[in-house]
Amino acid sequence: FLLMRNIHVTPEPVTLEGYQAVLKPSKFGYTLKAIVGDDIVSQLETEREDCLKWAESKISKPKDRCVIKPTPWEEVSTGKYLIKFSWNDEKRPPIVDTEGTPITNTDTPVYAGSKVKLGFIQKPYILKDGTTYGTSLKLSGVQIVAIQSEVGVDSGDLDEQGAAELFGSTAGFKAFEPNVTVDASPSSVEDDF
């Protein structure tokens, strides 16, 4: 019985949630947590059944003492799930920008709120005790779409439409209706010393 390794890809960018250690490890290694919808999780739940059957077939001890670990996703609100990934330097997934260029600057601020596309697989595991099993999610790759620094969002180059949506409309200067006002008073008062 061969287990199919289905690479799941988030069709739209997903939002990172909570503490992130994507380009630089924390003392606990690398971590990425993101929010996904029902569409991804329903695929994962169906696939998990086959993964668990495979793991059960490999367990050497009696099935009645086995422990199934919880899913590697957790519902955080209706239809929204937090998925978690962790890895070490040897298993580091490729991380690219929107043009497919590898991101090598480990100081790139990829924090909660950043938007990414994810490619990942679900795989079964059996712990060394021979009775505890479950599935884990492993990243195949990450595309960073928009970064959320601790200060604000950098979504790259905004076009005119994007800038208009970013700022909305405000009373004041209009390119096609200049409303020039002339004020002869000084703009500030300087002290002599």
N, C-alpha and C positions, 0 to 999 in steps of 0.2 A: 504494500500500500504506500504509494508515493504521495506526499503532501504537496499540493500545488502552492507555490509561493506567488500570491496575487499581489502585485504592487498597487496600492491604493494611492490615488492622487486627488488632492483637494481641487475641485474644478475652479473654485473662486478662492481668492486669498482669505486666510483665516486669521483671527486675532490672537496674539500671544497674551497669556493671562498669568499673573503671578510672577514669582522670581524666575529669571532666565539666566542661564550660563551657556550661551549658544556658541560664541566664538572664543571665549576664554573660560577655562574650567574654574569652578569654585572649589572649596576644599573637599566637596563631595563629588567632583567630576563635572561633566557637562550635563545640562538639563534643558529641556524645552517643554513648555506646557502651552497648549492651544485649545481654543474652543471650536468644536465642529458641530454640525447639525445631524438630524435624524438620518439623512441620506447616507452618510458615511457609517454611522453606528449600526444601522440595520444591516449593511453589508458585512460589517465586522462580526455582528452577533451570529449571522448565518454561518460565516466561515469558522467562527470559534467552535461551533458544535463539532465540525470535522477535526479541528485541531485537538480538541479534548478527547475525541474517540481515538485518535492516533496515540496520544499520550497514555491513555488507559491501556492500550494494547501493549505498551512497553513496560508497564509497571510489573515488577516481579512479586510484590507482596500482595496479600489478599485485598480485594477491592473494598471490603467493608471498613477498612481502617484508613482509607485514602482521604486526603483533604484537597478540595479544589479551591485554588486561590481566586479572589474576586477579579472581575474584568479590569483591564488596564484603562478603562474610561469610567467616568463618574458623571451622572446627570447633575448639572448645577442649576438649571432652570428648565422649564418645559421645552423639550426639543433641542436643548443645548447641552453639550457634553464636554468635559475637560479631559483631554487625552495627554498622557505624559510619556516623555522619552528620556532616556539617559544613555550615555555612552562614555567610552574612554578614548584616549588618543589613537589606539590601534583600530577602533571601530568607528572613527570619525566620519560622518557622512559628508559628501561634497556640499558646500554652501556657495550659492551663486547669486549674482544680481539679476535684474530683469532682462539683461542681454545675454545671460549665460556665462558671464565672466566670474571665475572663482574669486571669492572675497577672502583676501589674505590679511587685511588689517584687522587684528584682533581687538582694536579699540573702537571699532564700529559699534555705535550704541544701539544694540538690539535688545530692547526692554519690553515690558508689558505694554500692550497697545500697538506694537509693531504688527505689520501685515505680512504674512508669508504664505507661500504655497508649499505643501508638503507631499513628499512621496514616501510611503512606508509599507512595511509588511507586518503581518501578524504571524507569530510563530509559537508553537507549543514548547513547553519546557517541563522537565521533571527535576525536582530538587534532589540533592545527594541522599536525602533520607529515603528515597525510593517510594514515598507515599504521597508527597505533596506535588501537585502539578497545576498548570494553568497555561495562560498565553501571555505573551508580551508583545509590545509594538516596537519595531526597530526602524529607524529612519533610513531611507535609501538616498534621500537628497532633500535640500531645502533651497527655495528661491526666496530671497528677501525682496518684497515688493515696496514696502514703505517702512522706514524705521521710526520708532518712537524713542526719542532720547528722553532723558529725565526732564528736559525743558520743553520739548514740543515735537511735532511731526516733521520729518523730511521725506516727502513723497517724490523727491527728484525734481525734474523739470516740469513746472506747471505750464500748461498752454493758456491761451487767453480765457477760454471757457472755465478752466480750472481755477484761475485767479479770480474770475468773476464769482464763482461759487464759493471760493474761500472767504472773500470779503463781503459779499452781498452788496447792496447799494447803500450809499451814504450821501447825505446832502453835501454839495460842494462842487468841485471842478468837474466839468463835463467836456470831453474832447471836442464835441461839435457845437457846444454852446458856451464859449468862454465867458465867464462872468468876472471880468477883471475889476478889482476894487483898488483904489489908490488911497493909501493912508500916509500922510506926510509926517505923522508923529514918530519919534524915535522908537525903535523896537526894544531898547533897553536903556537903562540909565547906568553909566559907569561912574564909579567913585574915582576921585583924583589920586588916591594913594594906592 
